[in-house]
Amino acid sequence: MDEAADLSAQLPVLIRGLFFEGWVPAKTPAKMRSVDEFLERVTKAFASDPLPEPDVAVAAVFAVLRRQISPGEYRQVAWAMRKPLRDLWM
């Protein structure tokens, strides 16, 4: 949770609002262990407007975040993730 708060501090206000939209701290952290579980969660979040390629969408979001936050914060977020997700993030 602390890392999510640190990350959000570097986001533009509008994006920060979207970041926290629907977030339930009591359900944090999510216990996803694989990239497939993560992509399944993303797919469910966009059920009303399905993503044709969730993996491509996730890669695009991660690329934008990489440009918007400091390199140090990007690394800290990576090391807070389980290895399979860290590989997707990096």
N, CA, C and O atoms as a printed pandas DataFrame, in Angstrom:
     atom_number atom_name residue_name chain_id  residue_number  x_coord  y_coord  z_coord
0              1         N          MET        A               1    0.818   -1.188    0.000
1              2        CA          MET        A               1    0.000    0.000    0.000
2              3         C          MET        A               1    0.862    1.251    0.000
3              4         O          MET        A               1    0.550    2.231   -0.677
4              5         N          ASP        A               2    1.950    1.211    0.766
5              6        CA          ASP        A               2    2.821    2.383    0.831
6              7         C          ASP        A               2    3.398    2.708   -0.546
7              8         O          ASP        A               2    3.490    3.874   -0.930
8              9         N          GLU        A               3    3.782    1.673   -1.279
9             10        CA          GLU        A               3    4.369    1.904   -2.598
10            11         C          GLU        A               3    3.334    2.489   -3.559
11            12         O          GLU        A               3    3.672    3.319   -4.402
12            13         N          ALA        A               4    2.075    2.061   -3.438
13            14        CA          ALA        A               4    1.008    2.617   -4.279
14            15         C          ALA        A               4    0.824    4.107   -3.990
15            16         O          ALA        A               4    0.625    4.905   -4.906
16            17         N          ALA        A               5    0.891    4.467   -2.727
17            18        CA          ALA        A               5    0.769    5.880   -2.354
18            19         C          ALA        A               5    1.954    6.682   -2.873
19            20         O          ALA        A               5    1.779    7.793   -3.371
20            21         N          ASP        A               6    3.165    6.126   -2.761
21            22        CA          ASP        A               6    4.355    6.814   -3.277
22            23         C          ASP        A               6    4.255    7.010   -4.788
23            24         O          ASP        A               6    4.563    8.085   -5.305
24            25         N          LEU        A               7    3.821    5.960   -5.493
25            26        CA          LEU        A               7    3.660    6.046   -6.946
26            27         C          LEU        A               7    2.638    7.117   -7.305
27            28         O          LEU        A               7    2.880    7.937   -8.190
28            29         N          SER        A               8    1.512    7.110   -6.629
29            30        CA          SER        A               8    0.443    8.056   -6.969
30            31         C          SER        A               8    0.870    9.508   -6.792
31            32         O          SER        A               8    0.368   10.389   -7.490
32            33         N          ALA        A               9    1.788    9.767   -5.869
33            34        CA          ALA        A               9    2.248   11.135   -5.625
34            35         C          ALA        A               9    2.942   11.726   -6.845
35            36         O          ALA        A               9    3.030   12.948   -6.970
36            37         N          GLN        A              10    3.438   10.878   -7.750
37            38        CA          GLN        A              10    4.137   11.367   -8.933
38            39         C          GLN        A              10    3.229   11.455  -10.164
39            40         O          GLN        A              10    3.673   11.850  -11.242
40            41         N          LEU        A              11    1.967   11.088   -9.999
41            42        CA          LEU        A              11    1.039   11.112  -11.133
42            43         C          LEU        A              11    0.326   12.459  -11.224
43            44         O          LEU        A              11    0.120   13.121  -10.207
44            45         N          PRO        A              12   -0.054   12.869  -12.441
45            46        CA          PRO        A              12   -0.886   14.067  -12.570
46            47         C          PRO        A              12   -2.198   13.861  -11.803
47            48         O          PRO        A              12   -2.650   12.726  -11.648
48            49         N          VAL        A              13   -2.802   14.935  -11.331
49            50        CA          VAL        A              13   -3.983   14.862  -10.469
50            51         C          VAL        A              13   -5.101   14.026  -11.091
51            52         O          VAL        A              13   -5.689   13.195  -10.399
52            53         N          LEU        A              14   -5.406   14.217  -12.353
53            54        CA          LEU        A              14   -6.484   13.468  -13.000
54            55         C          LEU        A              14   -6.178   11.970  -12.997
55            56         O          LEU        A              14   -7.051   11.161  -12.681
56            57         N          ILE        A              15   -4.966   11.604  -13.340
57            58        CA          ILE        A              15   -4.569   10.199  -13.367
58            59         C          ILE        A              15   -4.555    9.625  -11.957
59            60         O          ILE        A              15   -4.910    8.464  -11.755
60            61         N          ARG        A              16   -4.150   10.423  -10.991
61            62        CA          ARG        A              16   -4.158    9.977   -9.595
62            63         C          ARG        A              16   -5.577    9.627   -9.165
63            64         O          ARG        A              16   -5.795    8.638   -8.465
64            65         N          GLY        A              17   -6.534   10.437   -9.585
65            66        CA          GLY        A              17   -7.936   10.141   -9.275
66            67         C          GLY        A              17   -8.379    8.818   -9.876
67            68         O          GLY        A              17   -9.066    8.034   -9.222
68            69         N          LEU        A              18   -7.988    8.568  -11.119
69            70        CA          LEU        A              18   -8.323    7.298  -11.762
70            71         C          LEU        A              18   -7.620    6.131  -11.080
71            72         O          LEU        A              18   -8.183    5.044  -10.952
72            73         N          PHE        A              19   -6.404    6.362  -10.650
73            74        CA          PHE        A              19   -5.610    5.344   -9.970
74            75         C          PHE        A              19   -6.334    4.850   -8.717
75            76         O          PHE        A              19   -6.357    3.651   -8.438
76            77         N          PHE        A              20   -6.922    5.781   -7.966
77            78        CA          PHE        A              20   -7.581    5.419   -6.715
78            79         C          PHE        A              20   -9.060    5.094   -6.872
79            80         O          PHE        A              20   -9.692    4.639   -5.918
80            81         N          GLU        A              21   -9.615    5.315   -8.034
81            82        CA          GLU        A              21  -11.028    5.017   -8.290
82            83         C          GLU        A              21  -11.323    3.556   -7.986
83            84         O          GLU        A              21  -10.729    2.663   -8.590
84            85         N          GLY        A              22  -12.229    3.309   -7.061
85            86        CA          GLY        A              22  -12.643    1.951   -6.738
86            87         C          GLY        A              22  -11.647    1.152   -5.919
87            88         O          GLY        A              22  -11.866   -0.035   -5.675
88            89         N          TRP        A              23  -10.551    1.776   -5.487
89            90        CA          TRP        A              23   -9.540    1.065   -4.710
90            91         C          TRP        A              23  -10.069    0.789   -3.311
91            92         O          TRP        A              23  -10.597    1.685   -2.653
92            93         N          VAL        A              24   -9.929   -0.432   -2.866
93            94        CA          VAL        A              24  -10.342   -0.826   -1.521
94            95         C          VAL        A              24   -9.082   -1.282   -0.788
95            96         O          VAL        A              24   -8.616   -2.403   -0.992
96            97         N          PRO        A              25   -8.529   -0.413    0.068
97            98        CA          PRO        A              25   -7.278   -0.751    0.746
98            99         C          PRO        A              25   -7.315   -2.088    1.488
99           100         O          PRO        A              25   -6.289   -2.760    1.598
100          101         N          ALA        A              26   -8.480   -2.480    1.995
101          102        CA          ALA        A              26   -8.579   -3.748    2.715
102          103         C          ALA        A              26   -8.303   -4.947    1.814
103          104         O          ALA        A              26   -7.973   -6.026    2.307
104          105         N          LYS        A              27   -8.434   -4.771    0.498
105          106        CA          LYS        A              27   -8.176   -5.857   -0.453
106          107         C          LYS        A              27   -6.778   -5.749   -1.055
107          108         O          LYS        A              27   -6.489   -6.365   -2.081
108          109         N          THR        A              28   -5.916   -4.968   -0.417
109          110        CA          THR        A              28   -4.573   -4.750   -0.923
110          111         C          THR        A              28   -3.580   -5.442   -0.006
111          112         O          THR        A              28   -3.754   -5.400    1.212
112          113         N          PRO        A              29   -2.568   -6.062   -0.530
113          114        CA          PRO        A              29   -2.284   -6.211   -1.954
114          115         C          PRO        A              29   -3.043   -7.388   -2.536
115          116         O          PRO        A              29   -3.382   -8.336   -1.828
116          117         N          ALA        A              30   -3.303   -7.320   -3.823
117          118        CA          ALA        A              30   -3.908   -8.452   -4.523
118          119         C          ALA        A              30   -2.873   -9.572   -4.546
119          120         O          ALA        A              30   -1.679   -9.309   -4.682
120          121         N          LYS        A              31   -3.308  -10.784   -4.420
121          122        CA          LYS        A              31   -2.389  -11.919   -4.309
122          123         C          LYS        A              31   -2.160  -12.611   -5.656
123          124         O          LYS        A              31   -2.065  -13.837   -5.708
124          125         N          MET        A              32   -2.071  -11.857   -6.723
125          126        CA          MET        A              32   -1.844  -12.442   -8.040
126          127         C          MET        A              32   -0.433  -13.019   -8.104
127          128         O          MET        A              32    0.529  -12.408   -7.639
128          129         N          ARG        A              33   -0.333  -14.197   -8.686
129          130        CA          ARG        A              33    0.965  -14.862   -8.754
130          131         C          ARG        A              33    1.478  -15.011  -10.180
131          132         O          ARG        A              33    2.621  -15.417  -10.392
132          133         N          SER        A              34    0.650  -14.690  -11.145
133          134        CA          SER        A              34    1.091  -14.880  -12.526
134          135         C          SER        A              34    0.616  -13.716  -13.396
135          136         O          SER        A              34   -0.294  -12.970  -13.035
136          137         N          VAL        A              35    1.256  -13.592  -14.542
137          138        CA          VAL        A              35    0.859  -12.575  -15.515
138          139         C          VAL        A              35   -0.563  -12.860  -15.986
139          140         O          VAL        A              35   -1.353  -11.933  -16.165
140          141         N          ASP        A              36   -0.893  -14.127  -16.188
141          142        CA          ASP        A              36   -2.247  -14.475  -16.638
142          143         C          ASP        A              36   -3.310  -14.023  -15.643
143          144         O          ASP        A              36   -4.358  -13.518  -16.046
144          145         N          GLU        A              37   -3.052  -14.198  -14.347
145          146        CA          GLU        A              37   -3.997  -13.736  -13.330
146          147         C          GLU        A              37   -4.146  -12.216  -13.384
147          148         O          GLU        A              37   -5.251  -11.687  -13.263
148          149         N          PHE        A              38   -3.038  -11.530  -13.565
149          150        CA          PHE        A              38   -3.066  -10.069  -13.661
150          151         C          PHE        A              38   -3.877   -9.627  -14.878
151          152         O          PHE        A              38   -4.738   -8.754  -14.770
152          153         N          LEU        A              39   -3.601  -10.230  -16.036
153          154        CA          LEU        A              39   -4.322   -9.862  -17.261
154          155         C          LEU        A              39   -5.800  -10.219  -17.161
155          156         O          LEU        A              39   -6.646   -9.521  -17.720
156          157         N          GLU        A              40   -6.115  -11.297  -16.455
157          158        CA          GLU        A              40   -7.524  -11.655  -16.238
158          159         C          GLU        A              40   -8.225  -10.577  -15.411
159          160         O          GLU        A              40   -9.372  -10.223  -15.682
160          161         N          ARG        A              41   -7.531  -10.067  -14.412
161          162        CA          ARG        A              41   -8.102   -8.997  -13.579
162          163         C          ARG        A              41   -8.318   -7.721  -14.404
163          164         O          ARG        A              41   -9.336   -7.045  -14.256
164          165         N          VAL        A              42   -7.359   -7.402  -15.264
165          166        CA          VAL        A              42   -7.502   -6.238  -16.143
166          167         C          VAL        A              42   -8.690   -6.449  -17.081
167          168         O          VAL        A              42   -9.493   -5.537  -17.281
168          169         N          THR        A              43   -8.801   -7.634  -17.649
169          170        CA          THR        A              43   -9.902   -7.939  -18.567
170          171         C          THR        A              43  -11.243   -7.774  -17.867
171          172         O          THR        A              43  -12.171   -7.206  -18.443
172          173         N          LYS        A              44  -11.362   -8.259  -16.635
173          174        CA          LYS        A              44  -12.610   -8.116  -15.879
174          175         C          LYS        A              44  -12.931   -6.653  -15.602
175          176         O          LYS        A              44  -14.097   -6.256  -15.617
176          177         N          ALA        A              45  -11.900   -5.850  -15.351
177          178        CA          ALA        A              45  -12.122   -4.427  -15.071
178          179         C          ALA        A              45  -12.678   -3.692  -16.282
179          180         O          ALA        A              45  -13.338   -2.662  -16.142
180          181         N          PHE        A              46  -12.411   -4.223  -17.468
181          182        CA          PHE        A              46  -12.887   -3.589  -18.697
182          183         C          PHE        A              46  -13.982   -4.416  -19.371
183          184         O          PHE        A              46  -14.134   -4.371  -20.592
184          185         N          ALA        A              47  -14.737   -5.163  -18.583
185          186        CA          ALA        A              47  -15.773   -6.037  -19.134
186          187         C          ALA        A              47  -16.823   -5.268  -19.937
187          188         O          ALA        A              47  -17.333   -5.775  -20.937
188          189         N          SER        A              48  -17.146   -4.056  -19.506
189          190        CA          SER        A              48  -18.172   -3.281  -20.229
190          191         C          SER        A              48  -17.645   -2.680  -21.527
191          192         O          SER        A              48  -18.432   -2.308  -22.397
192          193         N          ASP        A              49  -16.341   -2.581  -21.668
193          194        CA          ASP        A              49  -15.706   -2.068  -22.884
194          195         C          ASP        A              49  -14.435   -2.894  -23.114
195          196         O          ASP        A              49  -13.327   -2.415  -22.874
196          197         N          PRO        A              50  -14.605   -4.138  -23.580
197          198        CA          PRO        A              50  -13.485   -5.087  -23.639
198          199         C          PRO        A              50  -12.267   -4.582  -24.419
199          200         O          PRO        A              50  -12.380   -3.908  -25.443
200          201         N          LEU        A              51  -11.127   -4.935  -23.892
201          202        CA          LEU        A              51   -9.856   -4.630  -24.551
202          203         C          LEU        A              51   -9.549   -5.762  -25.533
203          204         O          LEU        A              51   -9.558   -6.929  -25.139
204          205         N          PRO        A              52   -9.278   -5.445  -26.800
205          206        CA          PRO        A              52   -8.972   -6.516  -27.755
206          207         C          PRO        A              52   -7.692   -7.269  -27.398
207          208         O          PRO        A              52   -7.596   -8.477  -27.615
208          209         N          GLU        A              53   -6.711   -6.553  -26.851
209          210        CA          GLU        A              53   -5.434   -7.166  -26.474
210          211         C          GLU        A              53   -4.996   -6.591  -25.126
211          212         O          GLU        A              53   -4.239   -5.621  -25.083
212          213         N          PRO        A              54   -5.464   -7.179  -24.037
213          214        CA          PRO        A              54   -5.135   -6.636  -22.718
214          215         C          PRO        A              54   -3.632   -6.522  -22.461
215          216         O          PRO        A              54   -3.193   -5.579  -21.802
216          217         N          ASP        A              55   -2.844   -7.459  -22.967
217          218        CA          ASP        A              55   -1.398   -7.404  -22.739
218          219         C          ASP        A              55   -0.768   -6.192  -23.412
219          220         O          ASP        A              55    0.170   -5.599  -22.878
220          221         N          VAL        A              56   -1.280   -5.822  -24.582
221          222        CA          VAL        A              56   -0.774   -4.640  -25.292
222          223         C          VAL        A              56   -1.186   -3.379  -24.537
223          224         O          VAL        A              56   -0.396   -2.442  -24.414
224          225         N          ALA        A              57   -2.417   -3.353  -24.034
225          226        CA          ALA        A              57   -2.894   -2.193  -23.268
226          227         C          ALA        A              57   -2.071   -2.010  -21.999
227          228         O          ALA        A              57   -1.695   -0.890  -21.654
228          229         N          VAL        A              58   -1.795   -3.104  -21.310
229          230        CA          VAL        A              58   -0.998   -3.034  -20.079
230          231         C          VAL        A              58    0.413   -2.533  -20.392
231          232         O          VAL        A              58    0.944   -1.683  -19.678
232          233         N          ALA        A              59    1.013   -3.056  -21.449
233          234        CA          ALA        A              59    2.360   -2.615  -21.834
234          235         C          ALA        A              59    2.365   -1.115  -22.138
235          236         O          ALA        A              59    3.322   -0.419  -21.798
236          237         N          ALA        A              60    1.300   -0.612  -22.778
237          238        CA          ALA        A              60    1.211    0.818  -23.098
238          239         C          ALA        A              60    1.106    1.653  -21.822
239          240         O          ALA        A              60    1.748    2.698  -21.709
240          241         N          VAL        A              61    0.311    1.204  -20.876
241          242        CA          VAL        A              61    0.173    1.928  -19.604
242          243         C          VAL        A              61    1.507    1.948  -18.864
243          244         O          VAL        A              61    1.917    2.986  -18.345
244          245         N          PHE        A              62    2.178    0.813  -18.817
245          246        CA          PHE        A              62    3.473    0.755  -18.146
246          247         C          PHE        A              62    4.489    1.670  -18.826
247          248         O          PHE        A              62    5.312    2.290  -18.152
248          249         N          ALA        A              63    4.440    1.759  -20.154
249          250        CA          ALA        A              63    5.364    2.638  -20.884
250          251         C          ALA        A              63    5.102    4.102  -20.538
251          252         O          ALA        A              63    6.044    4.875  -20.362
252          253         N          VAL        A              64    3.837    4.483  -20.440
253          254        CA          VAL        A              64    3.501    5.859  -20.065
254          255         C          VAL        A              64    3.965    6.137  -18.639
255          256         O          VAL        A              64    4.535    7.193  -18.368
256          257         N          LEU        A              65    3.724    5.199  -17.728
257          258        CA          LEU        A              65    4.172    5.394  -16.346
258          259         C          LEU        A              65    5.678    5.544  -16.275
259          260         O          LEU        A              65    6.192    6.369  -15.520
260          261         N          ARG        A              66    6.380    4.751  -17.058
261          262        CA          ARG        A              66    7.847    4.835  -17.047
262          263         C          ARG        A              66    8.322    6.245  -17.415
263          264         O          ARG        A              66    9.330    6.725  -16.896
264          265         N          ARG        A              67    7.586    6.900  -18.316
265          266        CA          ARG        A              67    7.964    8.264  -18.725
266          267         C          ARG        A              67    7.529    9.318  -17.704
267          268         O          ARG        A              67    8.095   10.410  -17.665
268          269         N          GLN        A              68    6.537    9.003  -16.886
269          270        CA          GLN        A              68    5.958   10.003  -16.000
270          271         C          GLN        A              68    6.532   10.001  -14.587
271          272         O          GLN        A              68    6.462   11.013  -13.889
272          273         N          ILE        A              69    7.095    8.885  -14.167
273          274        CA          ILE        A              69    7.596    8.822  -12.796
274          275         C          ILE        A              69    9.118    8.720  -12.816
275          276         O          ILE        A              69    9.722    8.422  -13.846
276          277         N          SER        A              70    9.706    8.967  -11.689
277          278        CA          SER        A              70   11.172    8.933  -11.606
278          279         C          SER        A              70   11.681    7.500  -11.788
279          280         O          SER        A              70   10.981    6.540  -11.466
280          281         N          PRO        A              71   12.894    7.368  -12.302
281          282        CA          PRO        A              71   13.478    6.025  -12.443
282          283         C          PRO        A              71   13.541    5.277  -11.107
283          284         O          PRO        A              71   13.319    4.067  -11.057
284          285         N          GLY        A              72   13.839    5.990  -10.047
285          286        CA          GLY        A              72   13.894    5.356   -8.726
286          287         C          GLY        A              72   12.547    4.803   -8.296
287          288         O          GLY        A              72   12.463    3.695   -7.768
288          289         N          GLU        A              73   11.500    5.573   -8.521
289          290        CA          GLU        A              73   10.155    5.114   -8.166
290          291         C          GLU        A              73    9.756    3.927   -9.037
291          292         O          GLU        A              73    9.125    2.984   -8.561
292          293         N          TYR        A              74   10.124    3.979  -10.303
293          294        CA          TYR        A              74    9.808    2.871  -11.217
294          295         C          TYR        A              74   10.450    1.575  -10.711
295          296         O          TYR        A              74    9.817    0.519  -10.723
296          297         N          ARG        A              75   11.702    1.658  -10.269
297          298        CA          ARG        A              75   12.387    0.481   -9.732
298          299         C          ARG        A              75   11.751    0.007   -8.421
299          300         O          ARG        A              75   11.607   -1.194   -8.194
300          301         N          GLN        A              76   11.371    0.960   -7.562
301          302        CA          GLN        A              76   10.746    0.584   -6.294
302          303         C          GLN        A              76    9.441   -0.163   -6.522
303          304         O          GLN        A              76    9.161   -1.152   -5.845
304          305         N          VAL        A              77    8.639    0.309   -7.479
305          306        CA          VAL        A              77    7.388   -0.375   -7.803
306          307         C          VAL        A              77    7.700   -1.774   -8.316
307          308         O          VAL        A              77    7.046   -2.741   -7.926
308          309         N          ALA        A              78    8.692   -1.885   -9.184
309          310        CA          ALA        A              78    9.062   -3.195   -9.741
310          311         C          ALA        A              78    9.408   -4.172   -8.623
311          312         O          ALA        A              78    8.943   -5.312   -8.627
312          313         N          TRP        A              79   10.221   -3.731   -7.667
313          314        CA          TRP        A              79   10.656   -4.645   -6.603
314          315         C          TRP        A              79    9.568   -4.935   -5.588
315          316         O          TRP        A              79    9.719   -5.843   -4.771
316          317         N          ALA        A              80    8.477   -4.187   -5.619
317          318        CA          ALA        A              80    7.338   -4.474   -4.747
318          319         C          ALA        A              80    6.435   -5.551   -5.354
319          320         O          ALA        A              80    5.543   -6.070   -4.683
320          321         N          MET        A              81    6.674   -5.885   -6.633
321          322        CA          MET        A              81    5.842   -6.868   -7.337
322          323         C          MET        A              81    6.453   -8.264   -7.247
323          324         O          MET        A              81    7.655   -8.424   -7.038
324          325         N          ARG        A              82    5.603   -9.257   -7.408
325          326        CA          ARG        A              82    6.088  -10.632   -7.550
326          327         C          ARG        A              82    6.845  -10.735   -8.862
327          328         O          ARG        A              82    6.583   -9.968   -9.789
328          329         N          LYS        A              83    7.769  -11.661   -8.951
329          330        CA          LYS        A              83    8.664  -11.766  -10.107
330          331         C          LYS        A              83    7.945  -11.806  -11.457
331          332         O          LYS        A              83    8.342  -11.056  -12.349
332          333         N          PRO        A              84    6.913  -12.629  -11.666
333          334        CA          PRO        A              84    6.271  -12.645  -12.997
334          335         C          PRO        A              84    5.709  -11.281  -13.397
335          336         O          PRO        A              84    5.797  -10.885  -14.560
336          337         N          LEU        A              85    5.132  -10.566  -12.429
337          338        CA          LEU        A              85    4.604   -9.233  -12.738
338          339         C          LEU        A              85    5.719   -8.226  -12.916
339          340         O          LEU        A              85    5.610   -7.312  -13.734
340          341         N          ARG        A              86    6.786   -8.384  -12.160
341          342        CA          ARG        A              86    7.939   -7.504  -12.309
342          343         C          ARG        A              86    8.502   -7.612  -13.731
343          344         O          ARG        A              86    8.881   -6.606  -14.332
344          345         N          ASP        A              87    8.552   -8.822  -14.254
345          346        CA          ASP        A              87    9.042   -9.009  -15.622
346          347         C          ASP        A              87    8.144   -8.287  -16.633
347          348         O          ASP        A              87    8.636   -7.746  -17.623
348          349         N          LEU        A              88    6.835   -8.279  -16.386
349          350        CA          LEU        A              88    5.914   -7.553  -17.267
350          351         C          LEU        A              88    6.134   -6.038  -17.137
351          352         O          LEU        A              88    6.117   -5.318  -18.135
352          353         N          TRP        A              89    6.336   -5.570  -15.924
353          354        CA          TRP        A              89    6.555   -4.147  -15.632
354          355         C          TRP        A              89    7.845   -3.632  -16.260
355          356         O          TRP        A              89    7.884   -2.528  -16.805
356          357         N          MET        A              90    8.898   -4.440  -16.180
357          358        CA          MET        A              90   10.205   -4.012  -16.666
358          359         C          MET        A              90   10.228   -4.101  -18.180
359          360         O          MET        A              90   11.243   -3.785  -18.802
